[in-house]
Amino acid sequence: MAAWATHHDGVQALLDDAATAHKLLSNPHIGEISLDQAVDRFYTADVFMHTWDLARATGQDEHLDPVKCAQLLDGMLPLDDVLRASGQYGPRVEVPKSADVQTHLLAFIGRKP
């Protein structure tokens, strides 16, 4: 928990620091975006999705916020080719169309829910 608190505090300090607030992330796949947008799009989303991995691995409640799952999935679907090409996502897993949004998000990122 102490390591996470230190990490969290470091990311928050980066966001709060006026000297870094206007910095840009340059990425060959998406171009340039502001630091706060990069943290929101990548870091926060990554932590959210890996919450499921940790819960699954430790036998805890695996339910994620369905509204956040829908937001992430809606934002990621148009970027399917870019995300797969990054090597950071496994092959998409097929699930029934009737599955809930969390199952669709997890399957999209290559998890077998």
C-alpha atoms as an extended CHARMM CRD file, in Angstrom:
* protein
*
       113  EXT
         1         1  MET       CA              0.0000000000        0.0000000000        0.0000000000  PROA      1               0.0000000000
         2         2  ALA       CA              2.8770000000        2.3590000000        0.7540000000  PROA      2               0.0000000000
         3         3  ALA       CA              4.3320000000        1.8760000000       -2.7350000000  PROA      3               0.0000000000
         4         4  TRP       CA              0.9650000000        2.6710000000       -4.3250000000  PROA      4               0.0000000000
         5         5  ALA       CA              0.5530000000        5.7820000000       -2.1390000000  PROA      5               0.0000000000
         6         6  THR       CA              3.9990000000        7.0080000000       -3.2010000000  PROA      6               0.0000000000
         7         7  HSD       CA              3.1930000000        6.3580000000       -6.8610000000  PROA      7               0.0000000000
         8         8  HSD       CA             -0.2030000000        8.0520000000       -6.5850000000  PROA      8               0.0000000000
         9         9  ASP       CA              1.3200000000       11.0860000000       -4.9000000000  PROA      9               0.0000000000
        10        10  GLY       CA              3.9650000000       11.3560000000       -7.6360000000  PROA      10              0.0000000000
        11        11  VAL       CA              1.3980000000       11.3030000000      -10.4390000000  PROA      11              0.0000000000
        12        12  GLN       CA             -0.7870000000       13.8310000000       -8.6380000000  PROA      12              0.0000000000
        13        13  ALA       CA              2.1870000000       16.1170000000       -8.0140000000  PROA      13              0.0000000000
        14        14  LEU       CA              3.0180000000       15.9840000000      -11.7220000000  PROA      14              0.0000000000
        15        15  LEU       CA             -0.5330000000       17.0430000000      -12.5580000000  PROA      15              0.0000000000
        16        16  ASP       CA             -0.5950000000       19.7650000000       -9.9010000000  PROA      16              0.0000000000
        17        17  ASP       CA              2.7900000000       21.2770000000      -10.7890000000  PROA      17              0.0000000000
        18        18  ALA       CA              2.3850000000       24.4320000000      -12.8870000000  PROA      18              0.0000000000
        19        19  ALA       CA              5.7550000000       23.7070000000      -14.5210000000  PROA      19              0.0000000000
        20        20  THR       CA              4.5360000000       20.4030000000      -15.9660000000  PROA      20              0.0000000000
        21        21  ALA       CA              0.8250000000       21.1080000000      -16.4400000000  PROA      21              0.0000000000
        22        22  HSD       CA              1.3020000000       22.3570000000      -20.0220000000  PROA      22              0.0000000000
        23        23  LYS       CA              3.6440000000       19.5630000000      -21.1580000000  PROA      23              0.0000000000
        24        24  LEU       CA              2.6290000000       17.3710000000      -24.0750000000  PROA      24              0.0000000000
        25        25  LEU       CA              2.8850000000       13.6480000000      -24.6470000000  PROA      25              0.0000000000
        26        26  SER       CA              4.0510000000       12.8920000000      -28.1580000000  PROA      26              0.0000000000
        27        27  ASN       CA              3.0120000000        9.4780000000      -29.4480000000  PROA      27              0.0000000000
        28        28  PRO       CA              3.4590000000        8.1960000000      -33.0220000000  PROA      28              0.0000000000
        29        29  HSD       CA             -0.0120000000        6.6010000000      -32.9810000000  PROA      29              0.0000000000
        30        30  ILE       CA             -2.0880000000        9.4820000000      -31.6160000000  PROA      30              0.0000000000
        31        31  GLY       CA              0.0290000000       12.5980000000      -32.0620000000  PROA      31              0.0000000000
        32        32  GLU       CA              0.4020000000       15.0740000000      -29.2270000000  PROA      32              0.0000000000
        33        33  ILE       CA             -1.9390000000       15.4040000000      -26.2650000000  PROA      33              0.0000000000
        34        34  SER       CA             -1.6780000000       17.3230000000      -23.0270000000  PROA      34              0.0000000000
        35        35  LEU       CA             -0.2820000000       15.6630000000      -19.9260000000  PROA      35              0.0000000000
        36        36  ASP       CA             -3.6130000000       15.7150000000      -18.0940000000  PROA      36              0.0000000000
        37        37  GLN       CA             -5.3800000000       14.1170000000      -21.0810000000  PROA      37              0.0000000000
        38        38  ALA       CA             -2.6530000000       11.4740000000      -21.3540000000  PROA      38              0.0000000000
        39        39  VAL       CA             -3.0370000000       10.5800000000      -17.6820000000  PROA      39              0.0000000000
        40        40  ASP       CA             -6.8100000000       10.4080000000      -18.0680000000  PROA      40              0.0000000000
        41        41  ARG       CA             -6.7840000000        8.3800000000      -21.2890000000  PROA      41              0.0000000000
        42        42  PHE       CA             -3.9660000000        5.9760000000      -20.5490000000  PROA      42              0.0000000000
        43        43  TYR       CA             -2.9380000000        5.8780000000      -16.9100000000  PROA      43              0.0000000000
        44        44  THR       CA             -6.3740000000        6.0920000000      -15.3000000000  PROA      44              0.0000000000
        45        45  ALA       CA             -7.8910000000        3.7040000000      -17.8210000000  PROA      45              0.0000000000
        46        46  ASP       CA             -5.0270000000        1.2460000000      -17.3470000000  PROA      46              0.0000000000
        47        47  VAL       CA             -5.3960000000        1.2690000000      -13.5680000000  PROA      47              0.0000000000
        48        48  PHE       CA             -9.1630000000        0.8050000000      -13.9260000000  PROA      48              0.0000000000
        49        49  MET       CA             -8.8430000000       -2.2000000000      -16.2380000000  PROA      49              0.0000000000
        50        50  HSD       CA             -6.0540000000       -3.8260000000      -14.2030000000  PROA      50              0.0000000000
        51        51  THR       CA             -8.3330000000       -3.6060000000      -11.1610000000  PROA      51              0.0000000000
        52        52  TRP       CA            -10.1520000000       -6.5590000000      -12.6780000000  PROA      52              0.0000000000
        53        53  ASP       CA             -6.8930000000       -8.5110000000      -13.0720000000  PROA      53              0.0000000000
        54        54  LEU       CA             -5.9520000000       -7.9340000000       -9.4440000000  PROA      54              0.0000000000
        55        55  ALA       CA             -9.4300000000       -8.7750000000       -8.1840000000  PROA      55              0.0000000000
        56        56  ARG       CA             -9.5150000000      -11.9590000000      -10.2520000000  PROA      56              0.0000000000
        57        57  ALA       CA             -6.0290000000      -13.0190000000       -9.1150000000  PROA      57              0.0000000000
        58        58  THR       CA             -6.8090000000      -12.4520000000       -5.4430000000  PROA      58              0.0000000000
        59        59  GLY       CA            -10.3570000000      -13.8200000000       -5.3630000000  PROA      59              0.0000000000
        60        60  GLN       CA            -11.9770000000      -10.4470000000       -4.7060000000  PROA      60              0.0000000000
        61        61  ASP       CA            -15.0460000000       -8.7780000000       -6.1920000000  PROA      61              0.0000000000
        62        62  GLU       CA            -14.3810000000       -8.3890000000       -9.9370000000  PROA      62              0.0000000000
        63        63  HSD       CA            -17.2460000000       -6.0330000000      -10.7440000000  PROA      63              0.0000000000
        64        64  LEU       CA            -16.2380000000       -2.7910000000      -12.4300000000  PROA      64              0.0000000000
        65        65  ASP       CA            -18.3100000000        0.3600000000      -12.8060000000  PROA      65              0.0000000000
        66        66  PRO       CA            -20.4700000000       -0.2910000000      -15.8810000000  PROA      66              0.0000000000
        67        67  VAL       CA            -20.5930000000        3.4000000000      -16.8500000000  PROA      67              0.0000000000
        68        68  LYS       CA            -16.7740000000        3.6050000000      -16.9040000000  PROA      68              0.0000000000
        69        69  CYS       CA            -16.6080000000        0.2800000000      -18.7910000000  PROA      69              0.0000000000
        70        70  ALA       CA            -18.9550000000        1.6790000000      -21.4410000000  PROA      70              0.0000000000
        71        71  GLN       CA            -16.9700000000        4.9190000000      -21.7320000000  PROA      71              0.0000000000
        72        72  LEU       CA            -13.7070000000        3.0510000000      -22.1860000000  PROA      72              0.0000000000
        73        73  LEU       CA            -15.1310000000        0.5550000000      -24.6440000000  PROA      73              0.0000000000
        74        74  ASP       CA            -16.7930000000        3.2810000000      -26.7250000000  PROA      74              0.0000000000
        75        75  GLY       CA            -13.5020000000        5.1710000000      -26.8680000000  PROA      75              0.0000000000
        76        76  MET       CA            -11.4010000000        2.1270000000      -27.6890000000  PROA      76              0.0000000000
        77        77  LEU       CA            -13.5400000000        0.4790000000      -30.3650000000  PROA      77              0.0000000000
        78        78  PRO       CA            -12.6090000000        2.9940000000      -33.0860000000  PROA      78              0.0000000000
        79        79  LEU       CA             -8.9210000000        2.4910000000      -32.2120000000  PROA      79              0.0000000000
        80        80  ASP       CA             -8.9760000000       -1.2950000000      -32.5010000000  PROA      80              0.0000000000
        81        81  ASP       CA             -6.2070000000       -1.5380000000      -35.1170000000  PROA      81              0.0000000000
        82        82  VAL       CA             -3.9800000000        1.0000000000      -33.3310000000  PROA      82              0.0000000000
        83        83  LEU       CA             -4.4080000000       -0.7440000000      -29.9770000000  PROA      83              0.0000000000
        84        84  ARG       CA             -3.6630000000       -4.2010000000      -31.3900000000  PROA      84              0.0000000000
        85        85  ALA       CA             -0.6250000000       -2.8740000000      -33.2500000000  PROA      85              0.0000000000
        86        86  SER       CA              0.7530000000       -1.4420000000      -29.9940000000  PROA      86              0.0000000000
        87        87  GLY       CA              1.2600000000       -4.9680000000      -28.6770000000  PROA      87              0.0000000000
        88        88  GLN       CA             -0.3030000000       -3.9860000000      -25.3650000000  PROA      88              0.0000000000
        89        89  TYR       CA             -3.5580000000       -5.8500000000      -25.9700000000  PROA      89              0.0000000000
        90        90  GLY       CA             -4.1280000000       -9.4890000000      -26.6900000000  PROA      90              0.0000000000
        91        91  PRO       CA             -6.3700000000      -10.8060000000      -29.4100000000  PROA      91              0.0000000000
        92        92  ARG       CA            -10.0090000000       -9.9140000000      -28.9960000000  PROA      92              0.0000000000
        93        93  VAL       CA            -12.0390000000      -12.6580000000      -27.2880000000  PROA      93              0.0000000000
        94        94  GLU       CA            -15.4640000000      -13.4820000000      -28.6870000000  PROA      94              0.0000000000
        95        95  VAL       CA            -18.3670000000      -13.1330000000      -26.2540000000  PROA      95              0.0000000000
        96        96  PRO       CA            -22.1340000000      -13.2480000000      -26.8080000000  PROA      96              0.0000000000
        97        97  LYS       CA            -23.7010000000       -9.9650000000      -27.9440000000  PROA      97              0.0000000000
        98        98  SER       CA            -25.9680000000      -10.2510000000      -24.9090000000  PROA      98              0.0000000000
        99        99  ALA       CA            -23.0030000000      -10.0910000000      -22.4780000000  PROA      99              0.0000000000
       100       100  ASP       CA            -22.7670000000       -7.1240000000      -20.1340000000  PROA      100             0.0000000000
       101       101  VAL       CA            -20.5520000000       -4.1470000000      -20.9070000000  PROA      101             0.0000000000
       102       102  GLN       CA            -17.8060000000       -5.2460000000      -18.5010000000  PROA      102             0.0000000000
       103       103  THR       CA            -17.5440000000       -8.5970000000      -20.2820000000  PROA      103             0.0000000000
       104       104  HSD       CA            -17.3790000000       -6.8310000000      -23.6620000000  PROA      104             0.0000000000
       105       105  LEU       CA            -14.6310000000       -4.4770000000      -22.4220000000  PROA      105             0.0000000000
       106       106  LEU       CA            -12.5700000000       -7.3060000000      -20.9630000000  PROA      106             0.0000000000
       107       107  ALA       CA            -12.9760000000       -9.3990000000      -24.0990000000  PROA      107             0.0000000000
       108       108  PHE       CA            -11.9800000000       -6.4180000000      -26.2440000000  PROA      108             0.0000000000
       109       109  ILE       CA             -8.6810000000       -6.0340000000      -24.3760000000  PROA      109             0.0000000000
       110       110  GLY       CA             -7.9790000000       -9.7620000000      -24.6690000000  PROA      110             0.0000000000
       111       111  ARG       CA             -9.1410000000      -11.0590000000      -21.3060000000  PROA      111             0.0000000000
       112       112  LYS       CA            -11.1930000000      -14.2120000000      -20.9140000000  PROA      112             0.0000000000
       113       113  PRO       CA            -13.8500000000      -13.1340000000      -18.4380000000  PROA      113             0.0000000000
